[in-house]
Amino acid sequence: MSSTEQAPVSPGAPGTAPPTPIKAVPVRHPGRWVAAGVILVLIAMFVHMLVTNEAFKWEFMFANMFTPPVLIGVRTTLILTVLSMLIGIVLGIVLALMRLSGNPVLVAVAWTYTWFFRAVPRLVLAVLFGNLGILYSTVSFGLPFDMYWLPLLGLDGYSTAIFTIDARTFLSGFMAGLLALALSEGAYMSEIVRAGLQSVDKGQTEAAQALGMRHSQVMRRITLPQALRVIVPPTGNETVAMLKDTALVAFVPVTTELFFQLQAIGSRTFQAFPMLVAACIWYLAITSVFMIGQYFLERSFTKGDRQAQAALKAIETKAGN
């Protein structure tokens, strides 16, 4: 090194001034403040309308939205929601497994079912099932086509039916609405379950089968627990949508349903609008409870991921120190 050259000075060397701290100036966003102000003004106007507009008739509304018929309607709505979702989830799992089975007959049947029930509106299905008594006066359960092959055996007048029920009794308003909602939900759940199953890496399934696990064990212990992380969030959304769609059974009609009862009070008292607002409040309250349950259910399925992230963060912090 020549005498004219100087060695680089380290920033932390003795006798050197410390670096000047950078003064960060936050970026201003005046548009955000203007938008926030406009939104607050709109909210204040909306609250003022709720408080001052006499058309809401809050006293009349709260005096009638907790009557025994309305509470029975709440119970019916919850029962319809729970039963429709349970049947729909079971159907969805079966249909998804059929779609993924590789058997062309099962795949075709599952695809046709999904195509039909996703195409037809639930309101049309509810009214259709409510009028199935036009096709058959009775519903029998036994061997198929016994009216054709029993006479060939000389058994005229006999039947293989285990039991027979009146179609109009079986397809009551509640049952027709339940079938319409559940069968329609099965088509949507099949796509959700199929997407969840396909999200799991096939290598894990192959590794489990290489270890000698049966297909049912692989599905129960390997595939489903991981697929549930993908299945649960949209299933929660479907539950909320099902709760709202139970109002459609009022057209069957199901007279003990929540919306039907509130609408009946509004028609009887000529106060339809307050009862419509009461229906909104009831559905908002029930949906909020469902969403809270969905939140904790999703947290339970992602507990392992959060623990792994916390452990990784602790390792990185320890390595930095």
C-alpha positions as YAML, in Angstrom:
chain: A
units: angstrom
residues:
- id: 1
  name: MET
  ca: [0.00, 0.00, 0.00]
- id: 2
  name: SER
  ca: [1.44, 3.38, -1.04]
- id: 3
  name: SER
  ca: [1.85, 6.31, 1.35]
- id: 4
  name: THR
  ca: [-0.92, 8.23, -0.42]
- id: 5
  name: GLU
  ca: [-3.45, 5.46, 0.04]
- id: 6
  name: GLN
  ca: [-5.46, 5.27, 3.25]
- id: 7
  name: ALA
  ca: [-7.03, 2.21, 4.76]
- id: 8
  name: PRO
  ca: [-10.82, 2.26, 4.92]
- id: 9
  name: VAL
  ca: [-12.12, 3.40, 8.26]
- id: 10
  name: SER
  ca: [-14.66, 1.15, 9.93]
- id: 11
  name: PRO
  ca: [-17.85, 2.95, 11.02]
- id: 12
  name: GLY
  ca: [-17.39, 1.62, 14.54]
- id: 13
  name: ALA
  ca: [-13.68, 2.53, 14.81]
- id: 14
  name: PRO
  ca: [-12.55, 4.85, 17.64]
- id: 15
  name: GLY
  ca: [-12.59, 8.52, 16.76]
- id: 16
  name: THR
  ca: [-15.28, 8.29, 14.13]
- id: 17
  name: ALA
  ca: [-18.66, 10.02, 14.48]
- id: 18
  name: PRO
  ca: [-21.71, 7.76, 14.81]
- id: 19
  name: PRO
  ca: [-23.95, 7.62, 11.74]
- id: 20
  name: THR
  ca: [-26.73, 10.15, 11.63]
- id: 21
  name: PRO
  ca: [-30.09, 8.46, 12.20]
- id: 22
  name: ILE
  ca: [-32.43, 8.60, 9.28]
- id: 23
  name: LYS
  ca: [-35.50, 10.69, 9.94]
- id: 24
  name: ALA
  ca: [-38.39, 8.80, 8.37]
- id: 25
  name: VAL
  ca: [-41.26, 11.00, 7.23]
- id: 26
  name: PRO
  ca: [-44.54, 9.10, 7.01]
- id: 27
  name: VAL
  ca: [-46.30, 9.26, 3.67]
- id: 28
  name: ARG
  ca: [-49.46, 11.31, 3.87]
- id: 29
  name: HIS
  ca: [-52.70, 9.89, 2.57]
- id: 30
  name: PRO
  ca: [-55.26, 12.69, 2.52]
- id: 31
  name: GLY
  ca: [-57.64, 10.62, 0.41]
- id: 32
  name: ARG
  ca: [-57.99, 8.05, 3.18]
- id: 33
  name: TRP
  ca: [-58.97, 10.68, 5.72]
- id: 34
  name: VAL
  ca: [-61.52, 12.16, 3.33]
- id: 35
  name: ALA
  ca: [-63.00, 8.71, 2.67]
- id: 36
  name: ALA
  ca: [-63.09, 7.94, 6.41]
- id: 37
  name: GLY
  ca: [-64.87, 11.25, 7.07]
- id: 38
  name: VAL
  ca: [-67.47, 10.55, 4.39]
- id: 39
  name: ILE
  ca: [-68.08, 7.06, 5.78]
- id: 40
  name: LEU
  ca: [-68.51, 8.40, 9.33]
- id: 41
  name: VAL
  ca: [-71.03, 10.97, 8.08]
- id: 42
  name: LEU
  ca: [-72.98, 8.24, 6.26]
- id: 43
  name: ILE
  ca: [-72.96, 6.06, 9.39]
- id: 44
  name: ALA
  ca: [-74.23, 8.98, 11.48]
- id: 45
  name: MET
  ca: [-77.01, 9.59, 8.95]
- id: 46
  name: PHE
  ca: [-77.98, 5.91, 9.03]
- id: 47
  name: VAL
  ca: [-78.09, 5.81, 12.84]
- id: 48
  name: HIS
  ca: [-80.13, 9.03, 12.87]
- id: 49
  name: MET
  ca: [-82.62, 7.42, 10.47]
- id: 50
  name: LEU
  ca: [-82.93, 4.34, 12.70]
- id: 51
  name: VAL
  ca: [-83.60, 6.47, 15.77]
- id: 52
  name: THR
  ca: [-85.91, 9.14, 14.34]
- id: 53
  name: ASN
  ca: [-87.89, 7.39, 11.60]
- id: 54
  name: GLU
  ca: [-91.23, 6.29, 13.05]
- id: 55
  name: ALA
  ca: [-91.77, 3.65, 10.35]
- id: 56
  name: PHE
  ca: [-89.51, 1.22, 12.24]
- id: 57
  name: LYS
  ca: [-91.89, 1.14, 15.25]
- id: 58
  name: TRP
  ca: [-89.24, -0.32, 17.56]
- id: 59
  name: GLU
  ca: [-91.57, -0.86, 20.53]
- id: 60
  name: PHE
  ca: [-94.07, -2.78, 18.41]
- id: 61
  name: MET
  ca: [-91.24, -4.79, 16.82]
- id: 62
  name: PHE
  ca: [-89.62, -5.91, 20.07]
- id: 63
  name: ALA
  ca: [-93.02, -6.64, 21.59]
- id: 64
  name: ASN
  ca: [-93.83, -9.11, 18.80]
- id: 65
  name: MET
  ca: [-90.50, -10.64, 17.76]
- id: 66
  name: PHE
  ca: [-90.20, -12.72, 20.95]
- id: 67
  name: THR
  ca: [-93.70, -14.17, 21.07]
- id: 68
  name: PRO
  ca: [-94.08, -17.98, 21.43]
- id: 69
  name: PRO
  ca: [-94.93, -18.57, 17.71]
- id: 70
  name: VAL
  ca: [-91.81, -16.65, 16.66]
- id: 71
  name: LEU
  ca: [-89.62, -18.61, 19.08]
- id: 72
  name: ILE
  ca: [-91.08, -21.83, 17.67]
- id: 73
  name: GLY
  ca: [-90.14, -20.48, 14.25]
- id: 74
  name: VAL
  ca: [-86.57, -19.92, 15.44]
- id: 75
  name: ARG
  ca: [-86.44, -23.52, 16.66]
- id: 76
  name: THR
  ca: [-87.80, -24.84, 13.34]
- id: 77
  name: THR
  ca: [-85.27, -22.76, 11.40]
- id: 78
  name: LEU
  ca: [-82.38, -24.10, 13.47]
- id: 79
  name: ILE
  ca: [-83.60, -27.70, 13.13]
- id: 80
  name: LEU
  ca: [-83.93, -27.31, 9.36]
- id: 81
  name: THR
  ca: [-80.46, -25.79, 9.13]
- id: 82
  name: VAL
  ca: [-78.76, -28.47, 11.22]
- id: 83
  name: LEU
  ca: [-80.52, -31.44, 9.59]
- id: 84
  name: SER
  ca: [-80.04, -30.09, 6.06]
- id: 85
  name: MET
  ca: [-76.33, -29.51, 6.65]
- id: 86
  name: LEU
  ca: [-75.81, -32.94, 8.25]
- id: 87
  name: ILE
  ca: [-77.53, -34.73, 5.37]
- id: 88
  name: GLY
  ca: [-75.79, -32.48, 2.85]
- id: 89
  name: ILE
  ca: [-72.34, -33.14, 4.33]
- id: 90
  name: VAL
  ca: [-72.87, -36.91, 4.32]
- id: 91
  name: LEU
  ca: [-74.12, -36.79, 0.74]
- id: 92
  name: GLY
  ca: [-71.25, -34.51, -0.22]
- id: 93
  name: ILE
  ca: [-68.65, -36.93, 1.16]
- id: 94
  name: VAL
  ca: [-70.24, -39.89, -0.64]
- id: 95
  name: LEU
  ca: [-70.54, -38.00, -3.94]
- id: 96
  name: ALA
  ca: [-66.96, -36.69, -3.71]
- id: 97
  name: LEU
  ca: [-65.63, -40.21, -3.14]
- id: 98
  name: MET
  ca: [-67.70, -41.40, -6.11]
- id: 99
  name: ARG
  ca: [-66.24, -38.65, -8.30]
- id: 100
  name: LEU
  ca: [-62.70, -39.61, -7.27]
- id: 101
  name: SER
  ca: [-63.23, -43.39, -7.42]
- id: 102
  name: GLY
  ca: [-62.26, -43.82, -11.06]
- id: 103
  name: ASN
  ca: [-65.30, -46.02, -11.72]
- id: 104
  name: PRO
  ca: [-67.00, -44.51, -14.79]
- id: 105
  name: VAL
  ca: [-70.51, -45.44, -13.60]
- id: 106
  name: LEU
  ca: [-70.02, -43.87, -10.17]
- id: 107
  name: VAL
  ca: [-68.36, -40.82, -11.68]
- id: 108
  name: ALA
  ca: [-71.22, -40.34, -14.14]
- id: 109
  name: VAL
  ca: [-73.90, -40.72, -11.44]
- id: 110
  name: ALA
  ca: [-72.15, -38.29, -9.08]
- id: 111
  name: TRP
  ca: [-71.59, -35.76, -11.86]
- id: 112
  name: THR
  ca: [-75.23, -35.96, -12.99]
- id: 113
  name: TYR
  ca: [-76.48, -35.48, -9.43]
- id: 114
  name: THR
  ca: [-74.24, -32.46, -8.91]
- id: 115
  name: TRP
  ca: [-75.19, -30.99, -12.27]
- id: 116
  name: PHE
  ca: [-78.94, -31.26, -11.61]
- id: 117
  name: PHE
  ca: [-79.10, -30.00, -8.03]
- id: 118
  name: ARG
  ca: [-76.70, -27.13, -8.67]
- id: 119
  name: ALA
  ca: [-78.73, -26.03, -11.69]
- id: 120
  name: VAL
  ca: [-82.22, -26.01, -10.17]
- id: 121
  name: PRO
  ca: [-82.97, -23.18, -7.66]
- id: 122
  name: ARG
  ca: [-83.80, -24.28, -4.15]
- id: 123
  name: LEU
  ca: [-87.14, -22.49, -4.21]
- id: 124
  name: VAL
  ca: [-88.17, -24.51, -7.27]
- id: 125
  name: LEU
  ca: [-86.96, -27.70, -5.57]
- id: 126
  name: ALA
  ca: [-88.96, -26.93, -2.43]
- id: 127
  name: VAL
  ca: [-92.18, -26.36, -4.38]
- id: 128
  name: LEU
  ca: [-91.47, -29.44, -6.54]
- id: 129
  name: PHE
  ca: [-90.98, -31.75, -3.56]
- id: 130
  name: GLY
  ca: [-94.07, -30.26, -1.95]
- id: 131
  name: ASN
  ca: [-96.11, -31.43, -4.97]
- id: 132
  name: LEU
  ca: [-94.62, -34.91, -5.44]
- id: 133
  name: GLY
  ca: [-97.87, -36.34, -4.10]
- id: 134
  name: ILE
  ca: [-99.24, -35.73, -7.59]
- id: 135
  name: LEU
  ca: [-97.02, -38.53, -8.93]
- id: 136
  name: TYR
  ca: [-97.74, -41.18, -6.29]
- id: 137
  name: SER
  ca: [-100.54, -41.47, -3.76]
- id: 138
  name: THR
  ca: [-98.49, -43.88, -1.63]
- id: 139
  name: VAL
  ca: [-94.79, -44.57, -1.12]
- id: 140
  name: SER
  ca: [-93.77, -48.21, -0.68]
- id: 141
  name: PHE
  ca: [-90.41, -49.74, 0.20]
- id: 142
  name: GLY
  ca: [-89.69, -53.24, -1.09]
- id: 143
  name: LEU
  ca: [-88.26, -55.11, -4.08]
- id: 144
  name: PRO
  ca: [-88.40, -53.11, -7.33]
- id: 145
  name: PHE
  ca: [-90.88, -53.85, -10.13]
- id: 146
  name: ASP
  ca: [-92.71, -56.44, -8.07]
- id: 147
  name: MET
  ca: [-95.98, -55.57, -9.83]
- id: 148
  name: TYR
  ca: [-94.52, -57.08, -13.02]
- id: 149
  name: TRP
  ca: [-92.66, -60.20, -11.96]
- id: 150
  name: LEU
  ca: [-94.90, -61.36, -9.11]
- id: 151
  name: PRO
  ca: [-97.83, -62.14, -11.47]
- id: 152
  name: LEU
  ca: [-95.46, -64.23, -13.57]
- id: 153
  name: LEU
  ca: [-94.89, -66.37, -10.48]
- id: 154
  name: GLY
  ca: [-98.61, -66.72, -9.95]
- id: 155
  name: LEU
  ca: [-98.64, -64.31, -7.02]
- id: 156
  name: ASP
  ca: [-101.28, -61.89, -8.21]
- id: 157
  name: GLY
  ca: [-102.32, -59.38, -5.57]
- id: 158
  name: TYR
  ca: [-99.18, -59.86, -3.51]
- id: 159
  name: SER
  ca: [-96.52, -57.25, -2.82]
- id: 160
  name: THR
  ca: [-92.96, -57.24, -1.48]
- id: 161
  name: ALA
  ca: [-93.46, -53.89, 0.22]
- id: 162
  name: ILE
  ca: [-92.08, -53.85, 3.75]
- id: 163
  name: PHE
  ca: [-94.23, -50.86, 4.63]
- id: 164
  name: THR
  ca: [-96.37, -48.33, 2.79]
- id: 165
  name: ILE
  ca: [-97.09, -44.73, 3.76]
- id: 166
  name: ASP
  ca: [-99.30, -42.05, 2.33]
- id: 167
  name: ALA
  ca: [-97.24, -39.74, 0.10]
- id: 168
  name: ARG
  ca: [-99.01, -36.60, 1.30]
- id: 169
  name: THR
  ca: [-98.33, -37.60, 4.90]
- id: 170
  name: PHE
  ca: [-94.68, -38.40, 4.22]
- id: 171
  name: LEU
  ca: [-94.05, -35.35, 2.04]
- id: 172
  name: SER
  ca: [-95.31, -32.82, 4.56]
- id: 173
  name: GLY
  ca: [-94.22, -29.22, 4.24]
- id: 174
  name: PHE
  ca: [-91.33, -29.74, 6.66]
- id: 175
  name: MET
  ca: [-90.14, -32.96, 4.97]
- id: 176
  name: ALA
  ca: [-90.43, -31.47, 1.48]
- id: 177
  name: GLY
  ca: [-88.42, -28.42, 2.52]
- id: 178
  name: LEU
  ca: [-85.83, -30.56, 4.28]
- id: 179
  name: LEU
  ca: [-85.35, -32.80, 1.24]
- id: 180
  name: ALA
  ca: [-85.05, -29.82, -1.10]
- id: 181
  name: LEU
  ca: [-82.45, -28.08, 1.05]
- id: 182
  name: ALA
  ca: [-80.48, -31.22, 1.96]
- id: 183
  name: LEU
  ca: [-80.30, -32.70, -1.54]
- id: 184
  name: SER
  ca: [-79.29, -29.34, -2.98]
- id: 185
  name: GLU
  ca: [-76.65, -28.86, -0.29]
- id: 186
  name: GLY
  ca: [-75.23, -32.31, -1.03]
- id: 187
  name: ALA
  ca: [-74.31, -31.16, -4.54]
- id: 188
  name: TYR
  ca: [-72.42, -28.10, -3.26]
- id: 189
  name: MET
  ca: [-70.73, -30.01, -0.45]
- id: 190
  name: SER
  ca: [-69.52, -32.66, -2.89]
- id: 191
  name: GLU
  ca: [-67.50, -30.03, -4.75]
- id: 192
  name: ILE
  ca: [-66.12, -28.62, -1.49]
- id: 193
  name: VAL
  ca: [-65.11, -32.05, -0.20]
- id: 194
  name: ARG
  ca: [-63.63, -33.04, -3.56]
- id: 195
  name: ALA
  ca: [-61.50, -29.88, -3.62]
- id: 196
  name: GLY
  ca: [-60.35, -30.58, -0.07]
- id: 197
  name: LEU
  ca: [-59.38, -34.17, -0.85]
- id: 198
  name: GLN
  ca: [-57.51, -33.15, -3.99]
- id: 199
  name: SER
  ca: [-55.56, -30.52, -2.04]
- id: 200
  name: VAL
  ca: [-53.69, -33.26, -0.11]
- id: 201
  name: ASP
  ca: [-50.43, -34.32, -1.72]
- id: 202
  name: LYS
  ca: [-50.78, -37.71, -3.39]
- id: 203
  name: GLY
  ca: [-47.31, -38.63, -2.19]
- id: 204
  name: GLN
  ca: [-48.60, -38.93, 1.37]
- id: 205
  name: THR
  ca: [-51.30, -41.37, 0.25]
- id: 206
  name: GLU
  ca: [-48.77, -43.44, -1.68]
- id: 207
  name: ALA
  ca: [-46.40, -43.49, 1.29]
- id: 208
  name: ALA
  ca: [-49.18, -44.63, 3.63]
- id: 209
  name: GLN
  ca: [-50.22, -47.39, 1.23]
- id: 210
  name: ALA
  ca: [-46.59, -48.46, 0.94]
- id: 211
  name: LEU
  ca: [-46.59, -48.92, 4.72]
- id: 212
  name: GLY
  ca: [-49.50, -51.34, 4.40]
- id: 213
  name: MET
  ca: [-52.39, -49.07, 5.39]
- id: 214
  name: ARG
  ca: [-55.77, -49.83, 3.87]
- id: 215
  name: HIS
  ca: [-57.59, -47.25, 1.77]
- id: 216
  name: SER
  ca: [-60.11, -46.56, 4.54]
- id: 217
  name: GLN
  ca: [-57.27, -46.06, 7.05]
- id: 218
  name: VAL
  ca: [-55.46, -43.71, 4.68]
- id: 219
  name: MET
  ca: [-58.64, -41.69, 4.17]
- id: 220
  name: ARG
  ca: [-59.44, -41.54, 7.89]
- id: 221
  name: ARG
  ca: [-55.96, -40.91, 9.31]
- id: 222
  name: ILE
  ca: [-54.03, -39.15, 6.55]
- id: 223
  name: THR
  ca: [-56.25, -37.51, 3.95]
- id: 224
  name: LEU
  ca: [-59.32, -36.26, 5.81]
- id: 225
  name: PRO
  ca: [-57.50, -34.56, 8.72]
- id: 226
  name: GLN
  ca: [-55.50, -32.47, 6.25]
- id: 227
  name: ALA
  ca: [-58.41, -31.92, 3.86]
- id: 228
  name: LEU
  ca: [-60.56, -30.55, 6.68]
- id: 229
  name: ARG
  ca: [-58.41, -27.41, 6.77]
- id: 230
  name: VAL
  ca: [-59.66, -26.68, 3.25]
- id: 231
  name: ILE
  ca: [-63.18, -28.02, 3.78]
- id: 232
  name: VAL
  ca: [-64.15, -26.26, 7.04]
- id: 233
  name: PRO
  ca: [-64.10, -22.56, 5.93]
- id: 234
  name: PRO
  ca: [-66.43, -22.98, 2.90]
- id: 235
  name: THR
  ca: [-68.61, -25.37, 4.92]
- id: 236
  name: GLY
  ca: [-69.10, -22.60, 7.47]
- id: 237
  name: ASN
  ca: [-70.16, -20.29, 4.67]
- id: 238
  name: GLU
  ca: [-72.57, -22.95, 3.38]
- id: 239
  name: THR
  ca: [-74.08, -23.23, 6.87]
- id: 240
  name: VAL
  ca: [-74.74, -19.51, 6.97]
- id: 241
  name: ALA
  ca: [-76.25, -19.67, 3.47]
- id: 242
  name: MET
  ca: [-78.41, -22.61, 4.54]
- id: 243
  name: LEU
  ca: [-79.71, -20.67, 7.53]
- id: 244
  name: LYS
  ca: [-80.91, -17.94, 5.18]
- id: 245
  name: ASP
  ca: [-82.31, -20.38, 2.62]
- id: 246
  name: THR
  ca: [-84.59, -21.94, 5.22]
- id: 247
  name: ALA
  ca: [-86.86, -18.94, 4.60]
- id: 248
  name: LEU
  ca: [-87.68, -20.54, 1.24]
- id: 249
  name: VAL
  ca: [-89.68, -23.32, 2.88]
- id: 250
  name: ALA
  ca: [-92.33, -20.72, 3.72]
- id: 251
  name: PHE
  ca: [-93.50, -21.25, 0.13]
- id: 252
  name: VAL
  ca: [-94.11, -25.01, 0.64]
- id: 253
  name: PRO
  ca: [-95.53, -23.92, 3.15]
- id: 254
  name: VAL
  ca: [-93.93, -24.64, 6.53]
- id: 255
  name: THR
  ca: [-96.07, -22.57, 8.87]
- id: 256
  name: THR
  ca: [-93.75, -22.97, 11.88]
- id: 257
  name: GLU
  ca: [-90.76, -21.40, 10.12]
- id: 258
  name: LEU
  ca: [-89.32, -18.11, 11.44]
- id: 259
  name: PHE
  ca: [-89.91, -15.92, 8.40]
- id: 260
  name: PHE
  ca: [-93.43, -17.29, 7.93]
- id: 261
  name: GLN
  ca: [-94.34, -16.43, 11.52]
- id: 262
  name: LEU
  ca: [-92.94, -12.91, 11.34]
- id: 263
  name: GLN
  ca: [-94.62, -12.32, 8.00]
- id: 264
  name: ALA
  ca: [-97.92, -13.58, 9.45]
- id: 265
  name: ILE
  ca: [-97.69, -11.07, 12.31]
- id: 266
  name: GLY
  ca: [-96.97, -8.27, 9.84]
- id: 267
  name: SER
  ca: [-99.93, -9.23, 7.66]
- id: 268
  name: ARG
  ca: [-102.30, -9.58, 10.61]
- id: 269
  name: THR
  ca: [-101.35, -6.22, 12.15]
- id: 270
  name: PHE
  ca: [-100.74, -4.37, 8.85]
- id: 271
  name: GLN
  ca: [-97.19, -3.65, 10.05]
- id: 272
  name: ALA
  ca: [-95.19, -5.57, 7.46]
- id: 273
  name: PHE
  ca: [-92.06, -3.41, 7.45]
- id: 274
  name: PRO
  ca: [-91.24, -3.66, 11.19]
- id: 275
  name: MET
  ca: [-91.60, -7.44, 10.98]
- id: 276
  name: LEU
  ca: [-89.25, -7.56, 8.01]
- id: 277
  name: VAL
  ca: [-86.70, -5.65, 10.06]
- id: 278
  name: ALA
  ca: [-87.30, -8.12, 12.92]
- id: 279
  name: ALA
  ca: [-86.52, -10.97, 10.52]
- id: 280
  name: CYS
  ca: [-83.24, -9.26, 9.60]
- id: 281
  name: ILE
  ca: [-82.34, -8.91, 13.29]
- id: 282
  name: TRP
  ca: [-83.09, -12.58, 14.01]
- id: 283
  name: TYR
  ca: [-81.04, -13.82, 11.05]
- id: 284
  name: LEU
  ca: [-78.17, -11.47, 11.95]
- id: 285
  name: ALA
  ca: [-78.14, -12.78, 15.53]
- id: 286
  name: ILE
  ca: [-78.19, -16.47, 14.58]
- id: 287
  name: THR
  ca: [-75.61, -15.96, 11.83]
- id: 288
  name: SER
  ca: [-73.29, -14.18, 14.27]
- id: 289
  name: VAL
  ca: [-73.42, -17.17, 16.61]
- id: 290
  name: PHE
  ca: [-72.62, -19.51, 13.71]
- id: 291
  name: MET
  ca: [-69.70, -17.35, 12.62]
- id: 292
  name: ILE
  ca: [-68.24, -17.39, 16.13]
- id: 293
  name: GLY
  ca: [-68.45, -21.18, 16.15]
- id: 294
  name: GLN
  ca: [-66.82, -21.32, 12.72]
- id: 295
  name: TYR
  ca: [-63.96, -19.10, 13.94]
- id: 296
  name: PHE
  ca: [-63.09, -21.38, 16.86]
- id: 297
  name: LEU
  ca: [-63.50, -24.51, 14.70]
- id: 298
  name: GLU
  ca: [-61.04, -23.15, 12.14]
- id: 299
  name: ARG
  ca: [-58.61, -22.25, 14.93]
- id: 300
  name: SER
  ca: [-58.73, -25.82, 16.25]
- id: 301
  name: PHE
  ca: [-57.77, -27.19, 12.82]
- id: 302
  name: THR
  ca: [-54.90, -24.71, 12.40]
- id: 303
  name: LYS
  ca: [-53.55, -25.15, 15.93]
- id: 304
  name: GLY
  ca: [-50.64, -27.27, 14.69]
- id: 305
  name: ASP
  ca: [-49.64, -24.66, 12.11]
- id: 306
  name: ARG
  ca: [-49.64, -21.88, 14.72]
- id: 307
  name: GLN
  ca: [-47.52, -23.97, 17.10]
- id: 308
  name: ALA
  ca: [-45.04, -24.75, 14.32]
- id: 309
  name: GLN
  ca: [-44.78, -21.07, 13.37]
- id: 310
  name: ALA
  ca: [-44.26, -20.08, 17.01]
- id: 311
  name: ALA
  ca: [-41.52, -22.68, 17.41]
- id: 312
  name: LEU
  ca: [-39.80, -21.52, 14.20]
- id: 313
  name: LYS
  ca: [-39.96, -17.91, 15.33]
- id: 314
  name: ALA
  ca: [-38.46, -18.83, 18.71]
- id: 315
  name: ILE
  ca: [-35.58, -20.65, 16.96]
- id: 316
  name: GLU
  ca: [-34.92, -17.66, 14.70]
- id: 317
  name: THR
  ca: [-34.95, -15.29, 17.67]
- id: 318
  name: LYS
  ca: [-32.53, -17.50, 19.60]
- id: 319
  name: ALA
  ca: [-30.22, -17.76, 16.59]
- id: 320
  name: GLY
  ca: [-30.26, -13.96, 16.16]
- id: 321
  name: ASN
  ca: [-29.21, -13.46, 19.77]
...
